[in-house]
Amino acid sequence: MEQTFDNEEDILFEHHRIEVDKGQSLLRIDKFLSDRLANASRNKIQLAIDADFVLVNGKPTKSNYKVRPSDLITISMPEPPRDTDVKAENIPLNIVYEDEHLLVVNKPAGMVVHPAYNNWAGTLVNALTYHFQNLPTMQGNDGRPGLVHRIDKDTSGLLVIAKTDVAMVHLAKQFYVHSIERTYYALVWGEPKQDKGTINMPLGRSLKDRRITVAYTPESGLTGGKEAITHYEVLKNIRYVSLLKCNLETGRTHQIRAHLKYLGHPLFNDEMYGGHEILKGNMFSKYKSFVENCFEIIPRQALHAKTLGFIHPVTKEKMEFDSELPADFTAALEKWEHYVNYN
């Protein structure tokens, strides 16, 4: 059985948004775009149009469509071909555990996991390539040695890395059958009605912006999507925000971020999913200033991969790891609790 990434398994895309000039003369869209996009041949543009990756004013188009003044064109295209050789970089790693078969690292927020469009250097994989030789690569994931799963750039927390082919196969299988145990801590807007719950809602790429994952609900008219299940528990209600513990049963792209958005409680300061706005509370200047200060303290989505559990691929021992909340997350949480206690 061929293994694929269970976490964020969809390919990455490069995105473009072009508003056609008011003085633009009529011109075929494939010609128009090939003239404006670097590394995009006319044939590549035509294939993207045929696959509905190119939208004009929010709707699919055809290669012979002639652009008109003020048209809004959005493009989502597979990342361009590149050399899969990874440049080794001497970047420090926070290694929580290591043996001859695997290691567990605590990734800081702001670090991309693997090289991709706009992030060819400074990634976790660049660091791994420097510190470890001959890491295995999963089939179909060239250029990503050692990786069995991944977390978002601005999510902090634990990742397991395979050091041998045997470890790669056994760990990948555990992700494939969803037996890996993963707990995230999330600071969200609002107070959920239930202290515990399960979000069982298929997820898929947004048709309007393929960077974003959305719930494929019956009301949305979207069909398909991939099974996605998140269990959550409220740890603290802190007036206008709450601290949640989330357990992943599946591992879809942006699963927690999208599920909590669907639940009506987006992650605090998650710009992509709307959490960077003040969503709860009054708009008095003192409160507004306080929230904006919290945004500065944790300038990213408030999400941390806190625990990780799996069966060791060789010893068959149950491995469990825990990590402390990072300083920015802790500082924002403490500041919010102090505000609530004294206001």
NUKOLNU-249531 format. One record per residue: residue in one letter; x negated, y, z of N, C-alpha, C in turn. Coordinates in pm, whole numbers, padded with zeros to 5 digits, always signed. Layout:
# NUKOLNU-249531
aXYZXYZXYZ;...
# end
This chain:
# NUKOLNU-249531
m-00085-00120+00000+00000+00000+00000-00088+00125+00000;e-00064+00212-00092-00143+00335-00099-00096+00430+00010;q-00190+00484+00086-00155+00575+00194-00162+00720+00147;t-00073+00802+00197-00076+00945+00169-00062+01018+00301;f-00095+01147+00300-00077+01227+00421+00069+01228+00459;d+00099+01195+00584+00237+01205+00631+00265+01345+00684;n+00161+01416+00722+00179+01552+00771+00139+01649+00661;e+00233+01731+00618+00209+01825+00509+00162+01751+00384;e+00241+01652+00343+00195+01567+00236+00213+01630+00097;d+00289+01735+00086+00309+01796-00043+00184+01872-00087;i+00163+01877-00219+00046+01948-00269+00059+02097-00242;l-00055+02162-00235-00056+02305-00211-00027+02380-00340;f+00024+02501-00327+00056+02581-00444-00004+02721-00431;e-00038+02776-00546-00076+02916-00549+00047+02994-00594;h+00064+03112-00543+00188+03185-00565+00162+03322-00626;h+00253+03361-00712+00244+03493-00774+00384+03554-00779;r+00389+03683-00763+00514+03759-00771+00484+03880-00857;i+00549+03888-00971+00520+03994-01068+00648+04068-01101;e+00647+04199-01084+00758+04283-01128+00716+04349-01259;v+00790+04320-01363+00755+04367-01497+00771+04519-01503;d+00671+04584-01564+00674+04730-01577+00798+04776-01654;k+00845+04895-01620+00964+04949-01687+00939+04978-01835;g+00811+04996-01871+00780+05025-02010+00738+04903-02091;q+00753+04784-02033+00710+04661-02101+00795+04632-02224;s+00730+04602-02336+00803+04562-02457+00838+04415-02445;l+00936+04369-02524+00977+04230-02520+00860+04140-02560;l+00834+04037-02478+00721+03947-02503+00753+03812-02441;r+00720+03704-02516+00744+03570-02462+00679+03555-02325;i+00751+03490-02233+00703+03482-02096+00576+03400-02084;d+00560+03295-02168+00437+03216-02158+00315+03297-02198;k+00332+03382-02300+00223+03471-02343+00199+03578-02237;f+00307+03635-02185+00298+03739-02083+00220+03691-01961;l+00252+03570-01913+00188+03519-01793+00045+03472-01816;s+00019+03411-01931-00118+03365-01958-00214+03482-01971;d-00164+03598-02008-00247+03718-02017-00276+03776-01879;r-00194+03743-01782-00204+03809-01651-00256+03721-01539;l-00254+03590-01558-00297+03500-01452-00431+03438-01486;a-00526+03455-01394-00658+03396-01414-00649+03244-01405;n-00729+03177-01486-00738+03030-01485-00606+02961-01518;a-00518+03031-01589-00390+02971-01627-00375+02976-01778;s-00393+02862-01843-00378+02857-01989-00231+02867-02026;r-00207+02894-02152-00069+02905-02198+00001+02770-02183;n-00072+02661-02207-00015+02529-02192+00022+02501-02047;k-00065+02542-01955-00037+02524-01813+00088+02603-01772;i+00100+02724-01826+00217+02806-01799+00343+02737-01851;q+00337+02683-01972+00453+02616-02031+00495+02495-01949;l+00397+02417-01901+00429+02302-01818+00496+02347-01686;a+00446+02456-01630+00504+02508-01506+00648+02554-01529;i+00672+02617-01645+00808+02661-01679+00901+02541-01695;d+00852+02437-01763+00934+02317-01783+00969+02249-01652;a+00879+02263-01553+00902+02201-01421+00978+02293-01326;d+01026+02406-01377+01102+02503-01297+01019+02566-01186;f+00887+02576-01208+00801+02644-01112+00799+02795-01138;v+00855+02837-01249+00860+02979-01284+01005+03024-01282;l+01033+03127-01203+01168+03180-01195+01170+03326-01241;v+01272+03363-01313+01293+03501-01353+01420+03550-01286;n+01404+03651-01203+01517+03703-01125+01587+03592-01047;g+01504+03499-00995+01555+03393-00910+01608+03271-00982;k+01599+03267-01115+01655+03155-01191+01549+03093-01282;p+01557+02961-01308+01463+02897-01401+01475+02959-01540;t+01368+02946-01616+01366+03007-01748+01309+02910-01850;k+01288+02956-01974+01228+02877-02080+01107+02950-02136;s+01019+02876-02201+00894+02936-02251+00918+03044-02354;n+01029+03036-02426+01055+03136-02531+01135+03256-02480;y+01162+03257-02346+01229+03374-02290+01140+03497-02305;k+01199+03607-02343+01122+03730-02359+01145+03820-02238;v+01033+03851-02171+01043+03932-02051+01097+04070-02085;r+01170+04124-01989+01232+04255-02005+01185+04348-01894;p+01191+04475-01915+01151+04570-01812+01221+04542-01679;s+01146+04550-01571+01195+04534-01433+01232+04390-01397;d+01206+04292-01485+01225+04152-01447+01135+04120-01327;l+01186+04036-01236+01105+03988-01125+01070+03842-01152;i+00941+03815-01168+00894+03681-01201+00819+03624-01081;t+00858+03504-01037+00787+03436-00929+00735+03303-00983;i+00611+03271-00947+00545+03152-00999+00488+03071-00884;s+00513+02940-00885+00451+02847-00792+00386+02739-00876;m+00252+02733-00874+00181+02640-00960+00085+02555-00879;p+00066+02428-00921-00033+02346-00852-00168+02415-00851;e-00241+02398-00741-00370+02465-00730-00461+02423-00845;p-00548+02513-00893-00632+02484-01009-00733+02375-00980;p-00772+02301-01086-00874+02198-01067-01001+02259-01009;r-01070+02183-00926-01191+02234-00864-01287+02120-00836;d-01407+02155-00806-01507+02057-00766-01471+02006-00627;t-01458+01874-00613-01417+01820-00484-01533+01804-00386;d-01656+01838-00431-01767+01835-00338-01749+01944-00234;v-01760+01907-00108-01739+02001+00002-01872+02055+00050;k-01880+02185+00065-02002+02249+00114-02012+02232+00265;a-02123+02177+00311-02144+02160+00454-02175+02295+00518;e-02109+02326+00629-02130+02453+00698-02149+02427+00848;n-02246+02494+00906-02276+02476+01047-02177+02557+01132;i-02060+02499+01148-01953+02560+01227-01933+02475+01352;p-01936+02533+01469-01920+02454+01593-01785+02382+01596;l-01786+02263+01654-01664+02184+01671-01638+02162+01819;n-01512+02171+01858-01472+02140+01995-01429+01993+01997;i-01524+01904+02026-01498+01760+02022-01450+01714+02159;v-01329+01660+02162-01267+01613+02285-01310+01471+02316;y-01325+01391+02210-01364+01250+02226-01434+01205+02099;e-01532+01115+02114-01600+01060+01998-01655+00921+02029;d-01639+00830+01934-01710+00703+01938-01757+00674+01796;e-01801+00553+01768-01857+00524+01637-01751+00513+01528;h-01624+00510+01568-01516+00490+01472-01435+00617+01443;l-01423+00705+01541-01337+00821+01525-01378+00932+01620;l-01321+01047+01600-01335+01156+01696-01206+01235+01703;v-01184+01301+01814-01069+01388+01833-01122+01528+01855;v-01073+01623+01777-01118+01761+01789-01002+01851+01829;n-01034+01960+01895-00936+02062+01932-00960+02180+01839;k-00872+02194+01740-00889+02298+01639-00840+02434+01691;p-00920+02538+01675-00873+02671+01715-00776+02728+01613;a-00690+02816+01657-00603+02888+01565-00689+02973+01472;g-00647+02983+01348-00721+03062+01250-00812+02981+01162;m-00837+02855+01198-00922+02768+01116-00836+02683+01024;v-00863+02691+00894-00795+02605+00797-00853+02465+00809;v-00771+02362+00792-00817+02226+00811-00906+02179+00696;h-00864+02204+00572-00945+02157+00459-00950+02262+00349;p-01055+02259+00266-01066+02356+00157-00946+02349+00063;a-00897+02465+00023-00785+02475-00069-00783+02616-00126;y-00686+02643-00207-00676+02773-00275-00691+02889-00176;n-00784+02977-00203-00812+03096-00120-00887+03063+00009;n-00914+02934+00034-00988+02897+00155-01085+02784+00123;w-01188+02816+00045-01283+02713+00004-01394+02693+00107;a-01406+02782+00204-01514+02773+00302-01458+02801+00442;g-01540+02766+00542-01502+02797+00680-01397+02705+00738;t-01372+02591+00673-01267+02502+00718-01321+02394+00812;l-01228+02321+00874-01267+02209+00959-01345+02105+00880;v-01303+02079+00758-01372+01980+00675-01514+02026+00642;n-01535+02154+00617-01671+02205+00595-01758+02178+00718;a-01700+02197+00837-01773+02171+00960-01800+02022+00978;l-01701+01939+00952-01718+01794+00966-01826+01742+00872;t-01829+01796+00751-01928+01753+00652-02070+01786+00698;y-02086+01894+00771-02217+01932+00824-02258+01840+00939;h-02166+01813+01030-02200+01742+01152-02201+01589+01137;f-02132+01537+01035-02121+01392+01019-02146+01353+00874;q-02215+01244+00855-02249+01197+00722-02154+01085+00679;n-02121+01085+00550-02048+00974+00489-01913+00945+00555;l-01839+01049+00585-01704+01028+00636-01617+00969+00524;p-01524+00879+00558-01440+00819+00454-01338+00918+00401;t-01289+00891+00281-01187+00975+00220-01068+00889+00181;m-00949+00931+00221-00829+00859+00187-00800+00869+00038;q-00752+00761-00022-00721+00760-00163-00623+00872-00198;g-00657+00947-00301-00570+01056-00345-00597+01187-00274;n-00693+01189-00182-00723+01312-00108-00871+01346-00117;d-00922+01344-00240-01062+01378-00262-01092+01516-00207;g-01210+01529-00149-01250+01658-00094-01203+01682+00047;r-01145+01578+00110-01094+01593+00246-01146+01479+00334;p-01277+01462+00343-01334+01350+00418-01295+01351+00565;g-01260+01232+00614-01228+01214+00755-01084+01244+00793;l-01012+01316+00708-00879+01361+00747-00773+01252+00732;v-00694+01237+00837-00580+01147+00835-00450+01228+00844;h-00460+01344+00904-00345+01435+00915-00400+01576+00926;r-00313+01674+00937-00359+01811+00948-00253+01896+01018;i-00293+02013+01065-00200+02110+01121-00227+02244+01055;d-00132+02334+01066-00142+02463+00997-00261+02545+01046;k-00303+02636+00962-00415+02725+00993-00397+02793+01129;d-00281+02852+01152-00261+02930+01274-00196+02852+01387;t-00192+02720+01372-00153+02632+01483-00281+02577+01544;s-00289+02580+01675-00407+02526+01744-00378+02384+01790;g-00484+02310+01826-00461+02183+01891-00535+02064+01835;l-00489+01946+01874-00563+01820+01858-00542+01754+01722;l-00654+01704+01668-00655+01626+01545-00747+01507+01563;v-00707+01391+01506-00795+01275+01506-00862+01265+01370;i-00991+01235+01370-01072+01226+01248-01128+01085+01237;a-01117+01024+01120-01172+00890+01098-01318+00899+01056;k-01402+00814+01116-01544+00812+01081-01581+00692+00994;t-01490+00595+00986-01517+00475+00906-01394+00443+00821;d-01414+00361+00718-01303+00319+00633-01199+00240+00712;v-01245+00156+00804-01153+00078+00886-01065+00170+00971;a-01127+00269+01032-01051+00365+01114-00953+00442+01027;m-00996+00482+00908-00910+00557+00817-00784+00477+00784;v-00801+00351+00747-00687+00268+00708-00590+00249+00824;h-00644+00213+00942-00557+00184+01056-00488+00309+01109;l-00557+00420+01113-00493+00544+01160-00389+00593+01060;a-00422+00583+00931-00327+00626+00828-00198+00544+00835;k-00212+00415+00862-00093+00331+00874-00006+00374+00990;q-00070+00413+01101+00008+00458+01218+00086+00585+01186;f+00026+00674+01111+00100+00793+01069+00212+00755+00973;y+00184+00660+00886+00282+00619+00786+00407+00560+00850;v+00389+00482+00956+00504+00419+01022+00554+00502+01140;h+00499+00621+01158+00544+00716+01260+00524+00665+01403;s+00418+00589+01426+00392+00541+01561+00296+00632+01638;i+00238+00728+01570+00152+00826+01637+00238+00911+01731;e+00189+00938+01849+00261+01022+01945+00200+01162+01946;r+00283+01260+01915+00234+01397+01908+00329+01491+01982;t+00274+01570+02073+00353+01668+02146+00297+01807+02121;y+00386+01898+02088+00350+02038+02066+00419+02125+02170;y+00353+02232+02212+00416+02335+02292+00446+02454+02201;a+00568+02504+02215+00614+02612+02127+00682+02720+02209;l+00645+02844+02186+00715+02958+02245+00811+03010+02138;v+00940+03011+02171+01042+03044+02071+01128+03160+02117;w+01195+03222+02022+01291+03326+02053+01422+03263+02104;g+01478+03321+02209+01607+03279+02258+01599+03162+02355;e+01715+03123+02404+01727+03013+02499+01822+02909+02441;p+01770+02792+02402+01856+02688+02346+01971+02652+02439;k+02086+02619+02380+02204+02587+02459+02186+02458+02537;q+02110+02364+02479+02087+02237+02547+01942+02229+02594;d+01923+02172+02714+01787+02160+02768+01704+02057+02693;k+01771+01959+02634+01705+01859+02553+01787+01836+02427;g+01719+01796+02321+01794+01770+02199+01705+01709+02091;t+01769+01664+01986+01700+01609+01869+01750+01680+01745;i+01656+01728+01666+01691+01791+01538+01663+01687+01430;n+01770+01637+01370+01758+01537+01264+01816+01598+01137;m+01731+01666+01063+01775+01739+00945+01668+01728+00836;p+01704+01680+00716+01605+01670+00608+01543+01805+00576;l+01418+01801+00538+01346+01922+00504+01289+01911+00363;g+01273+02027+00300+01212+02032+00167+01165+02172+00138;r+01099+02188+00026+01050+02318-00014+01167+02411-00048;s+01153+02537-00010+01251+02637-00050+01242+02660-00200;l+01356+02672-00265+01357+02699-00408+01321+02844-00438;k+01334+02931-00338+01302+03072-00356+01155+03102-00328;d+01095+03029-00236+00955+03050-00200+00898+02915-00158;r+00817+02854-00245+00771+02718-00221+00667+02707-00109;r+00626+02820-00053+00540+02814+00065+00619+02774+00188;i+00750+02793+00183+00836+02777+00299+00914+02646+00292;t+00926+02582+00407+01007+02462+00421+01142+02501+00480;v+01249+02445+00425+01383+02478+00474+01463+02351+00500;a+01567+02366+00582+01657+02255+00611+01750+02233+00492;y+01760+02110+00448+01850+02075+00337+01985+02035+00395;t+02062+02137+00433+02192+02115+00495+02300+02103+00389;p+02412+02040+00424+02524+02034+00329+02571+02174+00289;e+02567+02267+00384+02614+02403+00356+02524+02475+00256;s+02397+02439+00254+02303+02508+00165+02320+02468+00020;g+02384+02353-00002+02398+02304-00139+02274+02232-00188;l+02169+02226-00104+02047+02158-00142+02061+02007-00118;t+02014+01928-00211+02020+01784-00196+01880+01725-00197;g+01870+01608-00143+01739+01545-00135+01672+01580-00003;g+01553+01632-00011+01479+01659+00112+01426+01530+00170;k+01337+01542+00266+01275+01425+00328+01318+01417+00474;e+01338+01294+00521+01379+01275+00660+01282+01346+00754;a+01337+01419+00848+01255+01492+00944+01326+01491+01079;i+01257+01444+01182+01317+01432+01315+01224+01493+01418;t+01275+01589+01493+01199+01654+01600+01279+01645+01729;h+01218+01596+01836+01279+01594+01968+01223+01713+02047;y+01309+01783+02119+01261+01898+02195+01317+01897+02337;e+01243+01963+02425+01284+01979+02564+01244+02118+02610;v+01336+02187+02675+01307+02321+02727+01228+02307+02857;l+01109+02365+02859+01027+02365+02980+01053+02488+03066;k+01075+02602+03001+01101+02727+03073+01190+02816+02988;n+01290+02877+03052+01363+02987+02990+01311+03115+03054;i+01262+03207+02970+01195+03326+03023+01262+03453+02970;r+01393+03457+02972+01469+03573+02927+01426+03620+02788;y+01503+03587+02691+01483+03621+02551+01385+03528+02479;v+01301+03456+02551+01215+03354+02489+01217+03228+02576;s+01173+03117+02517+01167+02991+02591+01041+02915+02551;l+00990+02838+02646+00878+02748+02618+00936+02608+02598;l+00910+02550+02481+00961+02417+02448+00848+02317+02434;k+00880+02191+02463+00794+02078+02430+00859+02006+02314;c+00787+01987+02205+00842+01924+02086+00763+01796+02055;n+00835+01688+02032+00773+01562+01991+00812+01531+01848;l+00713+01504+01767+00738+01473+01626+00761+01324+01608;e+00873+01289+01549+00896+01151+01508+00848+01132+01364;t+00865+01236+01284+00810+01240+01148+00711+01356+01144;g+00647+01376+01029+00547+01482+01022+00552+01556+00890;r+00660+01628+00865+00674+01700+00739+00604+01834+00743;t+00585+01891+00627+00524+02023+00617+00602+02125+00700;h+00533+02193+00790+00594+02298+00873+00716+02246+00948;q+00716+02119+00987+00838+02059+01043+00892+02134+01164;i+00808+02157+01265+00856+02225+01385+00900+02367+01352;r+00822+02435+01272+00855+02574+01238+00990+02582+01166;a+01013+02491+01072+01138+02493+00996+01256+02445+01079;h+01236+02342+01160+01345+02290+01242+01389+02391+01347;l+01293+02460+01410+01331+02558+01511+01397+02680+01448;k+01356+02715+01328+01424+02821+01254+01569+02779+01227;y+01589+02655+01184+01723+02602+01158+01807+02603+01285;l+01744+02571+01400+01814+02569+01528+01854+02709+01574;g+01793+02811+01512+01822+02949+01552+01722+03004+01652;h+01610+02933+01669+01508+02974+01765+01370+02968+01701;p+01342+03060+01607+01211+03056+01540+01096+03079+01637;l+00979+03029+01600+00861+03045+01682+00827+03193+01700;f+00784+03227+01819+00741+03363+01850+00625+03402+01758;n+00641+03515+01691+00540+03574+01602+00505+03485+01482;d+00602+03406+01436+00583+03326+01315+00633+03409+01197;e+00542+03478+01131+00580+03572+01025+00651+03502+00910;m+00606+03384+00871+00664+03315+00757+00809+03274+00782;y+00844+03251+00909+00979+03204+00942+01059+03306+01023;g+01017+03431+01019+01097+03539+01076+01075+03568+01223;g+00983+03497+01286+00963+03517+01429+00878+03636+01466;h+00832+03712+01365+00750+03831+01392+00835+03955+01416;e+00967+03939+01412+01058+04049+01444+01108+04030+01588;i+01157+04139+01647+01216+04130+01781+01358+04078+01764;l+01379+03952+01796+01505+03885+01766+01600+03879+01885;k+01549+03900+02006+01633+03896+02125+01595+04012+02216;g+01695+04059+02292+01669+04167+02386+01708+04302+02330;n+01705+04402+02415+01742+04537+02374+01626+04602+02299;m+01654+04715+02239+01551+04784+02162+01503+04911+02231;f+01516+04914+02365+01462+05028+02439+01311+05035+02416;s+01258+05153+02419+01117+05173+02382+01022+05092+02470;k+01054+05081+02599+00964+05007+02689+00958+04860+02650;y+01075+04800+02622+01080+04659+02585+01015+04638+02448;k+01044+04726+02355+00985+04715+02222+00833+04722+02229;s+00780+04813+02310+00635+04826+02326+00577+04701+02389;f+00650+04644+02486+00604+04522+02552+00594+04406+02452;v+00696+04386+02370+00696+04276+02273+00585+04295+02171;e+00570+04418+02123+00465+04443+02024+00327+04416+02083;n+00311+04443+02212+00186+04412+02279+00163+04262+02287;c+00271+04185+02309+00262+04039+02310+00225+03987+02172;f+00279+04049+02067+00243+04010+01930+00093+04029+01907;e+00038+04135+01965-00106+04160+01950-00189+04057+02027;i-00137+04015+02141-00209+03917+02223-00217+03783+02152;i-00106+03740+02090-00105+03614+02015-00062+03646+01872;p-00157+03686+01788-00126+03733+01652-00106+03619+01553;r-00023+03523+01591+00002+03404+01508+00124+03334+01565;q+00173+03231+01495+00285+03156+01552+00243+03088+01681;a+00329+03093+01781+00297+03038+01914+00324+02889+01915;l+00232+02813+01856+00248+02668+01845+00113+02601+01870;h+00113+02501+01959-00011+02431+01996+00013+02282+01999;a-00070+02206+01926-00064+02060+01927-00131+02011+02055;k-00051+01988+02158-00106+01970+02293-00154+01827+02320;t-00076+01727+02282-00116+01590+02310-00118+01507+02183;l-00194+01398+02190-00206+01308+02075-00228+01167+02129;g-00149+01072+02080-00163+00934+02125-00158+00837+02008;f-00246+00736+02012-00251+00638+01904-00321+00512+01954;i-00313+00407+01876-00384+00282+01908-00521+00286+01840;h-00625+00260+01917-00759+00262+01860-00768+00157+01749;p-00820+00197+01633-00820+00106+01517-00904-00020+01535;v-00998-00022+01627-01085-00138+01645-01059-00207+01779;t-01061-00131+01888-01043-00192+02020-00897-00223+02052;k-00805-00161+01977-00660-00175+01997-00613-00116+02130;e-00699-00038+02192-00664+00029+02317-00574+00149+02288;k-00481+00175+02380-00395+00293+02366-00476+00416+02406;m-00492+00509+02313-00569+00631+02337-00471+00748+02355;e-00491+00826+02460-00405+00942+02486-00492+01062+02522;f-00464+01174+02458-00543+01295+02480-00451+01413+02507;d-00498+01500+02595-00423+01621+02629-00516+01741+02616;s-00460+01856+02591-00541+01978+02578-00472+02093+02647;e-00552+02187+02696-00497+02306+02759-00444+02402+02653;l-00346+02480+02692-00300+02585+02601-00415+02683+02579;p-00435+02732+02457-00544+02827+02432-00518+02960+02502;a-00622+03038+02512-00617+03162+02591-00511+03259+02542;d-00495+03274+02409-00398+03371+02359-00255+03328+02393;f-00228+03199+02382-00095+03146+02415-00067+03167+02564;t-00163+03131+02648-00147+03144+02794-00128+03290+02834;a-00205+03379+02773-00195+03521+02808-00058+03578+02772;a-00007+03543+02655+00125+03591+02614+00233+03536+02705;l+00221+03409+02743+00319+03346+02830+00319+03412+02968;e+00200+03434+03023+00190+03496+03155+00241+03640+03152;k+00212+03711+03045+00257+03850+03035+00409+03856+03031;w+00470+03761+02957+00615+03759+02947+00678+03725+03082;e+00623+03629+03154+00675+03592+03285+00661+03708+03383;h+00551+03779+03377+00531+03896+03465+00635+04004+03434;y+00663+04027+03307+00761+04128+03267+00900+04093+03322;v+00937+03965+03310+01068+03920+03355+01081+03932+03506;n+00976+03903+03578+00979+03905+03724+00987+04047+03780;y+00940+04146+03705+00931+04282+03759+01016+04383+03682;n+01105+04333+03596+01195+04424+03524+01337+04372+03527;
# end
